[in-house]
């Protein structure tokens, strides 16, 4: 029977796993418009300046700024309008001293203009325009290259593309982008008692939860889950499934069978896949102590506990970081969190990292974090939770009233 000889803290366990991963994900070129959430596989440089021409940011009048100096409502300045800037085309005129031109938001500044007076700061006086407020050079305009200059590094390799990046790339005419290929993550669920969710459980049976919660976690992280079915508690059958998954996928996850019990086969199966095999058997966390981290052929094999809360929490601690690493994302990505005041005392064992589900409730003082107490096989403790809080290994717990960081689920 396997034993938990040394329980490693999560950070040390992750680094030990990362050091054994030599498998590298490939890359491909796709349409930028369809690249939301993908990760860039090369540095991207601006092929031309943005904006490519000086333009107005408001509706108003293009002017030479010094012609407006001193203008005010009590002592307006007067300029002669000589035309209107066409939208989507370059103006065919230029401004000289004392002249202005009607311009709309996004319109190209005519030669001789270096600022725009907002429409509401003007009045029409016959063939002249009254300027009721002076403007400085560059006011209400965007100049050539003010956003990015030609050759600027606009996106580093390993950038996850958000809506802003998609817009910026297309603004520069970059209609195709090289990105990391989506990772395939094999999921194997084990246990004689586990059945498909579309079946009615008989006494002693439970529906498979972990395959689907982990699949959702994988998709959100940028991977593609591949299901290898529910394997009974037979080492030979699990070995066959694991070998197939390892050959076909970038990462393999086995749920259940990771605790130190007479039915534990996951560690033996991972060792049977090849060197180096099991790297870590036991993480100094709650929930999720019986997590297994291994590697073979440079690929990660992760054994997660069968309890749904433990599997999902430790999937976030280990599966997601492996996916991010293989996609090329840099280490230490920022994690969104919400600061909240803890409502009750939480005890913890010194030397162990604890993760507690909490519900966020707002009162007149701000956000409150209400712990949800439940066992690690109760999935609805997470359904009811807004997020998780972390108790540091060197702490004996947290006190009511402390400000904690809640990582949203």
C-alpha positions, 0 to 999 in steps of 0.5 A, a space after each residue: 500500500 502506498 504511503 505519504 512519506 513526504 508531504 510537499 507544499 503546493 509551490 514546491 510540488 509544482 516546481 518539482 513537476 515543472 522540472 520534469 516536463 520536457 513536452 512542448 506544445 506546438 503552434 499554428 496560425 489562425 484568424 485573429 478574429 477567432 483568437 479570443 483566449 488563445 496564447 501568442 506563440 511569437 512576439 508581435 510588432 506593429 507593421 505601421 503606426 497607429 493612428 496612421 494619420 492625425 485625426 480629431 477625437 471630437 466633433 468641432 473645428 480644426 484650427 491652428 491652435 495659436 489662432 485661438 489663444 486668448 479666446 473666451 466667452 467674454 472675448 471670443 476669437 473669430 475664424 473663417 470656415 473654409 470647408 468641411 473635412 470629409 469622413 473616410 478621405 483626406 481633405 483637399 485643402 489646407 489651413 492658413 492663419 485665421 482659418 478653420 474647417 468643420 471636422 467630425 470625430 475620426 476625421 483627418 486633420 487638414 494640413 496647417 491644423 494642429 488642434 480641434 475646438 469642440 463644437 459646443 465651444 463655438 458659435 456660428 456668426 455668418 461666414 465666421 466661427 466664434 471661438 469661445 475657448 482657446 485650445 493648446 496644440 494637440 488638444 482633441 486630436 490623435 497624432 500619427 503613431 500616438 498609440 503605437 509607432 512602426 516596429 513597436 513590440 505590441 504583444 509579447 510571446 505568451 500573451 493570452 488574447 483578450 478583446 482589447 488585444 483582438 481589437 488592437 491587432 485588427 486595427 493594425 491589419 494583422 488578420 492572422 496570428 500565430 498561437 499555441 495549439 490548444 492542449 489536449 488533456 486526457 481525463 480518466 475516471 476510476 471506481 467500480 461505484 462510478 457511473 455515467 451521469 445519464 444513468 440512474 444510480 443503484 445502491 452504492 453507486 454515484 454519478 461521475 462528477 469529476 470528469 465534467 468539473 475538470 473538463 470545464 476547468 480545462 476549457 476555461 484554462 485554454 485546453 481541450 478535454 478528451 474523455 477516456 471513460 470510467 475505468 473499474 478498479 482493475 490495474 490492468 484496465 487503468 494501465 491500458 487507458 492511461 497508456 492510450 491517453 498518454 500517447 494521444 494527449 499532452 496531459 493526463 488526469 486520473 481522478 480517484 484512486 489517489 488516496 493511500 488505500 488498498 484500492 490505490 492503483 494510480 501511483 502504480 499505474 503512473 510508475 508503470 508508464 515510464 521514467 521518472 514516474 511518480 514525483 510527488 505523492 501527497 500535498 500538504 493541503 486541505 482539501 486534496 492531500 492525496 494528490 499525485 504528480 508524475 511525469 513520463 515522456 516529458 508529459 504530466 500525469 496527475 492523480 486527483 482525489 475522488 472527492 469532488 471538492 478536493 479534485 476541483 480545488 487541486 485541479 486549480 492548483 496543479 492542472 491549470 498551471 501545467 496547462 498555462 505553462 505548456 501554452 507558453 504563459 509566463 509564470 506568476 500570472 496575476 489572479 483576480 481576487 476580492 478583498 473581504 472581511 472574514 465573519 468567523 474564526 477559522 482554525 488551521 494546522 500549522 505547516 499545512 496550506 488550507 483552502 476554504 470555500 466562502 460566500 461573499 455577502 455585501 453589507 454597508 461596510 463592504 464585502 463579507 466572507 462567510 465560510 461554508 463548512 462541508 466535507 470534501 465529497 459534497 459538491 454543493 459546498 462549492 456551488 454555494 461558494 463565491 470563491 476560495 480563501 487561502 490560509 498560509 502554511 505558517 498560520 494557525 488559522 484566521 480570526 473573525 474580522 481579518 481582511 482576506 483575499 477571495 479568489 472567485 470560482 
